[in-house]
Amino acid sequence: MGVMMESNELNISEVARRSGISHSSVEIHLGVLVEQGLLTEKRFNRIRIFKVNHSNPYTNAVGRFLSEWRAISSGSGQAVARAFS
């Protein structure tokens, strides 16, 4: 979901390339995110384009979580303080 939040709209191959995860694993994960309403899918023959569904309120919550996670992972002391306060 992090790759999708950064780019907003990608196909499966591009998500796999950017994330370093296999095409088949990405396809499964994107399918689950579509089922949950976090992403939408457009089909152009064999090409499937996935887009972040900003109308779903959970999408923004996931985006905030990922931002905080990255801040904590990068060692930002302020983010750690906010996360545990």
Order of alpha helices (4+ residues) and beta strands (2+ residues): alpha-beta-alpha-alpha-beta-beta-alpha-alpha
